[in-house]
Amino acid sequence: MDAINNFLLSLDTFLGSAKYFPVLLLGTGLFFTIYLKFPQIRFFGQATRIVRGKYDKKDAPGDTSHFQALTTALSGTVGTGNIGGVALALFLGGPAALFWMWLTAFMGMTTKFVEVTLSHKYRVKTKDGTMAGGPMYYMERKLNMKWLAVIFAVATVISSFGSGNMPQINSIASAIETTFHIEPWITGVVLSVLLGLVIVGGIKRIANVAEAIVPTMAIIYVIGALIVIFSNAENIAPSFVAIFSDIFTGSAAVGGFLGASVAFALEKGVARGLFSNEAGQGSAAIAHASAKGKEPASEGMVSLLEPFIDTIIICTITGLAILSSGVWNKKMDNTFAQADMTYIAGQYTEQNQQDLDSLFAYLNNETNEVKHYDGKLIIKEGKAINTDFTLINAKSIAEDVIYTKDDQPFTGELMVIDGRPDTSADVEISGKSLIHSVPLTIAAFSSALGDYGEYIVAIGLMLFAFSTAIAWSYYGDRAVIYLVGERGVLPYRLLYVSAFLAASMIDTTIVWNLAYVTVALMTIPNLFGILMLHKDMKGTVNQYWSDFKKDSTDS
């Protein structure tokens, strides 16, 4: 597992974590924002009117209504990114990461408007009579770049597992186990059966399920988060101060949090923002291609609501709940995951400024003298005897560390090689450290709502994430149809459900690292494609308003 995790981290350094990636993503959004004269502001009102059905036409080609397309796309984006992803961004980059998520969403409103408009414009009707669209179709039909279309479609299939499938069930299983003490494999089996039953029905059944689940789950979750925020009302203003004051300075060490550089906060905020709202990834464009309508730009306008709802509303509320409750920099009892642990040579403390500076540089991937520990831990009755090391877990110095085996205090030796404990010894390591992802959000809700907070997050996450997995199965379906035709759909669906089951029992950190790699694999070719079609996009928007004004005059 360590080898897989290290490979994913290495791959990510060339993709989502590379210095060019935030520039490419935000730069594309900024270019279209200026080029199209701030459509996320100018067209917002029109978007709300379209989604309410004000301009619907019964004879319009397509399979779903504007609202169903919106909720299907939202079901693909409103998921673990809103609950676990925000918590992970704050854990890694500090409060300033939330600002970069906002900026990603604001620019992403335009990016999504562009990719959905173009995908709707160049969609095709399949042999079964349903609509198929997405970036691969405008790449082939307009750009005449079949090779790029194939790359994107393959990346979509991979990403359907890596970001739409595996992180969802992994987060669900973790939350259900924490809250209701149900084994992950049981959750995996039950939800895998339900997933299979839904996706066999195709886009219409998926759209109907999404239309029912998305609004309900969003309302319940938002109400719970608002209760947490207002129960800590005195911390709301300080939370905003922390977000904005750290944008250009980075986050200093505070509590158990060891600090984050500006670059680290930007990188993690942009990456988690993209994972949350998928603007630029091209995935939602596949869902919107099924919507009934003759004007591609009208569906594009509907889609610009998604980053607003997903990130600017829901992610902000999650972030404020975590920040205002104060749990983001507090150490809590937890069992340490293998991928979160690193043993370093020597003793480091939070009370020593030189130690803090060294750990800051180490954790922010800057060159420094911190070395990984190699050697034996001598353990007696659950506690290490030797003191020539420091255990870093979840980017914090671990405290009150206990070693157990078969639920009993462990006595013996534990080998540590290049900072990693020997997994073959089957020794469980627990103690106090920072927590991240879904457990951090649960801690925030529970701080104000007790057990009810835990239930809201667990049930909300289950609905959020399950609907995301449903939507992504459709995205994968369309990509498979593009690549090999209808014959590939059944094998794909069987594999999709099997991966869903398997991921309920895999290490959380590895699953998330896989997710960020696969997101970037889709995003890079899609951004290249829409930039190439900027003139086509502007002409399509101008044509929409010309026709709209003409229809208004005629009526």
WOSUL-V411700 format. One record per residue. N is the residue number from 1. RES is the residue in one letter. D_LAST is the distance of its C-alpha to the last C-alpha in whole Angstrom. Layout:
N;RES;D_LAST + N;RES;D_LAST
//
This chain:
1;M;64 + 2;D;65 + 3;A;65 + 4;I;62 + 5;N;61 + 6;N;62 + 7;F;61 + 8;L;57 + 9;L;58 + 10;S;59 + 11;L;56 + 12;D;54 + 13;T;56 + 14;F;54 + 15;L;51 + 16;G;49 + 17;S;52 + 18;A;53 + 19;K;52 + 20;Y;49 + 21;F;47 + 22;P;46 + 23;V;45 + 24;L;43 + 25;L;41 + 26;L;41 + 27;G;41 + 28;T;38 + 29;G;36 + 30;L;37 + 31;F;36 + 32;F;32 + 33;T;32 + 34;I;33 + 35;Y;31 + 36;L;28 + 37;K;28 + 38;F;29 + 39;P;26 + 40;Q;27 + 41;I;27 + 42;R;23 + 43;F;22 + 44;F;23 + 45;G;21 + 46;Q;18 + 47;A;20 + 48;T;21 + 49;R;17 + 50;I;17 + 51;V;21 + 52;R;20 + 53;G;17 + 54;K;14 + 55;Y;12 + 56;D;15 + 57;K;14 + 58;K;17 + 59;D;18 + 60;A;18 + 61;P;22 + 62;G;24 + 63;D;27 + 64;T;26 + 65;S;23 + 66;H;22 + 67;F;24 + 68;Q;27 + 69;A;27 + 70;L;28 + 71;T;30 + 72;T;32 + 73;A;32 + 74;L;33 + 75;S;36 + 76;G;37 + 77;T;37 + 78;V;38 + 79;G;42 + 80;T;45 + 81;G;44 + 82;N;43 + 83;I;46 + 84;G;49 + 85;G;47 + 86;V;47 + 87;A;50 + 88;L;52 + 89;A;50 + 90;L;52 + 91;F;55 + 92;L;55 + 93;G;54 + 94;G;54 + 95;P;51 + 96;A;50 + 97;A;49 + 98;L;46 + 99;F;45 + 100;W;44 + 101;M;42 + 102;W;40 + 103;L;40 + 104;T;39 + 105;A;36 + 106;F;35 + 107;M;35 + 108;G;34 + 109;M;31 + 110;T;30 + 111;T;32 + 112;K;31 + 113;F;27 + 114;V;29 + 115;E;31 + 116;V;28 + 117;T;25 + 118;L;28 + 119;S;29 + 120;H;26 + 121;K;25 + 122;Y;29 + 123;R;29 + 124;V;30 + 125;K;31 + 126;T;34 + 127;K;36 + 128;D;36 + 129;G;32 + 130;T;31 + 131;M;30 + 132;A;32 + 133;G;32 + 134;G;33 + 135;P;35 + 136;M;37 + 137;Y;34 + 138;Y;33 + 139;M;37 + 140;E;38 + 141;R;35 + 142;K;34 + 143;L;37 + 144;N;39 + 145;M;41 + 146;K;42 + 147;W;45 + 148;L;43 + 149;A;41 + 150;V;44 + 151;I;45 + 152;F;42 + 153;A;42 + 154;V;46 + 155;A;45 + 156;T;43 + 157;V;45 + 158;I;48 + 159;S;45 + 160;S;44 + 161;F;48 + 162;G;49 + 163;S;46 + 164;G;44 + 165;N;47 + 166;M;50 + 167;P;49 + 168;Q;47 + 169;I;50 + 170;N;53 + 171;S;51 + 172;I;51 + 173;A;54 + 174;S;56 + 175;A;54 + 176;I;55 + 177;E;58 + 178;T;59 + 179;T;57 + 180;F;58 + 181;H;61 + 182;I;60 + 183;E;61 + 184;P;58 + 185;W;59 + 186;I;58 + 187;T;55 + 188;G;54 + 189;V;55 + 190;V;53 + 191;L;50 + 192;S;50 + 193;V;50 + 194;L;47 + 195;L;46 + 196;G;47 + 197;L;45 + 198;V;42 + 199;I;41 + 200;V;43 + 201;G;39 + 202;G;37 + 203;I;34 + 204;K;32 + 205;R;35 + 206;I;36 + 207;A;32 + 208;N;33 + 209;V;36 + 210;A;34 + 211;E;31 + 212;A;34 + 213;I;37 + 214;V;35 + 215;P;34 + 216;T;37 + 217;M;39 + 218;A;37 + 219;I;38 + 220;I;41 + 221;Y;42 + 222;V;41 + 223;I;42 + 224;G;45 + 225;A;45 + 226;L;44 + 227;I;47 + 228;V;49 + 229;I;48 + 230;F;48 + 231;S;52 + 232;N;53 + 233;A;51 + 234;E;54 + 235;N;53 + 236;I;49 + 237;A;50 + 238;P;53 + 239;S;51 + 240;F;48 + 241;V;51 + 242;A;53 + 243;I;49 + 244;F;49 + 245;S;53 + 246;D;53 + 247;I;51 + 248;F;53 + 249;T;56 + 250;G;56 + 251;S;57 + 252;A;61 + 253;A;63 + 254;V;62 + 255;G;64 + 256;G;64 + 257;F;62 + 258;L;63 + 259;G;61 + 260;A;58 + 261;S;57 + 262;V;54 + 263;A;54 + 264;F;54 + 265;A;52 + 266;L;49 + 267;E;50 + 268;K;50 + 269;G;47 + 270;V;45 + 271;A;46 + 272;R;45 + 273;G;42 + 274;L;41 + 275;F;43 + 276;S;41 + 277;N;37 + 278;E;38 + 279;A;35 + 280;G;37 + 281;Q;38 + 282;G;36 + 283;S;36 + 284;A;33 + 285;A;31 + 286;I;33 + 287;A;31 + 288;H;28 + 289;A;28 + 290;S;28 + 291;A;24 + 292;K;21 + 293;G;19 + 294;K;18 + 295;E;18 + 296;P;21 + 297;A;21 + 298;S;19 + 299;E;22 + 300;G;24 + 301;M;22 + 302;V;23 + 303;S;27 + 304;L;27 + 305;L;28 + 306;E;31 + 307;P;33 + 308;F;32 + 309;I;33 + 310;D;36 + 311;T;38 + 312;I;37 + 313;I;36 + 314;I;39 + 315;C;41 + 316;T;42 + 317;I;42 + 318;T;45 + 319;G;46 + 320;L;47 + 321;A;48 + 322;I;51 + 323;L;52 + 324;S;52 + 325;S;54 + 326;G;57 + 327;V;57 + 328;W;56 + 329;N;59 + 330;K;62 + 331;K;64 + 332;M;64 + 333;D;66 + 334;N;65 + 335;T;66 + 336;F;66 + 337;A;64 + 338;Q;66 + 339;A;63 + 340;D;63 + 341;M;67 + 342;T;69 + 343;Y;72 + 344;I;73 + 345;A;77 + 346;G;78 + 347;Q;78 + 348;Y;75 + 349;T;74 + 350;E;71 + 351;Q;73 + 352;N;74 + 353;Q;72 + 354;Q;74 + 355;D;73 + 356;L;69 + 357;D;69 + 358;S;70 + 359;L;68 + 360;F;65 + 361;A;65 + 362;Y;66 + 363;L;63 + 364;N;61 + 365;N;62 + 366;E;64 + 367;T;68 + 368;N;70 + 369;E;74 + 370;V;73 + 371;K;74 + 372;H;73 + 373;Y;76 + 374;D;78 + 375;G;81 + 376;K;82 + 377;L;81 + 378;I;84 + 379;I;83 + 380;K;85 + 381;E;83 + 382;G;80 + 383;K;80 + 384;A;81 + 385;I;84 + 386;N;84 + 387;T;82 + 388;D;81 + 389;F;78 + 390;T;74 + 391;L;72 + 392;I;68 + 393;N;66 + 394;A;62 + 395;K;63 + 396;S;65 + 397;I;69 + 398;A;69 + 399;E;72 + 400;D;74 + 401;V;74 + 402;I;75 + 403;Y;76 + 404;T;76 + 405;K;77 + 406;D;76 + 407;D;75 + 408;Q;79 + 409;P;80 + 410;F;80 + 411;T;84 + 412;G;84 + 413;E;83 + 414;L;80 + 415;M;79 + 416;V;76 + 417;I;76 + 418;D;74 + 419;G;72 + 420;R;71 + 421;P;73 + 422;D;75 + 423;T;72 + 424;S;75 + 425;A;77 + 426;D;74 + 427;V;75 + 428;E;72 + 429;I;71 + 430;S;70 + 431;G;70 + 432;K;68 + 433;S;65 + 434;L;62 + 435;I;59 + 436;H;56 + 437;S;53 + 438;V;52 + 439;P;55 + 440;L;55 + 441;T;51 + 442;I;53 + 443;A;56 + 444;A;53 + 445;F;52 + 446;S;55 + 447;S;56 + 448;A;54 + 449;L;54 + 450;G;57 + 451;D;57 + 452;Y;53 + 453;G;52 + 454;E;53 + 455;Y;52 + 456;I;48 + 457;V;49 + 458;A;50 + 459;I;48 + 460;G;45 + 461;L;46 + 462;M;47 + 463;L;43 + 464;F;42 + 465;A;44 + 466;F;44 + 467;S;40 + 468;T;40 + 469;A;43 + 470;I;40 + 471;A;38 + 472;W;40 + 473;S;41 + 474;Y;38 + 475;Y;38 + 476;G;42 + 477;D;41 + 478;R;38 + 479;A;40 + 480;V;43 + 481;I;41 + 482;Y;40 + 483;L;44 + 484;V;46 + 485;G;43 + 486;E;43 + 487;R;47 + 488;G;47 + 489;V;45 + 490;L;47 + 491;P;50 + 492;Y;48 + 493;R;47 + 494;L;50 + 495;L;51 + 496;Y;49 + 497;V;50 + 498;S;53 + 499;A;53 + 500;F;51 + 501;L;54 + 502;A;56 + 503;A;55 + 504;S;55 + 505;M;59 + 506;I;59 + 507;D;60 + 508;T;56 + 509;T;57 + 510;I;57 + 511;V;54 + 512;W;52 + 513;N;54 + 514;L;53 + 515;A;49 + 516;Y;49 + 517;V;50 + 518;T;48 + 519;V;45 + 520;A;46 + 521;L;46 + 522;M;43 + 523;T;41 + 524;I;43 + 525;P;42 + 526;N;39 + 527;L;39 + 528;F;40 + 529;G;37 + 530;I;34 + 531;L;36 + 532;M;37 + 533;L;33 + 534;H;32 + 535;K;30 + 536;D;28 + 537;M;27 + 538;K;26 + 539;G;24 + 540;T;22 + 541;V;21 + 542;N;20 + 543;Q;18 + 544;Y;16 + 545;W;15 + 546;S;14 + 547;D;12 + 548;F;11 + 549;K;10 + 550;K;9 + 551;D;6 + 552;S;5 + 553;T;5 + 554;D;4 + 555;S;0
//
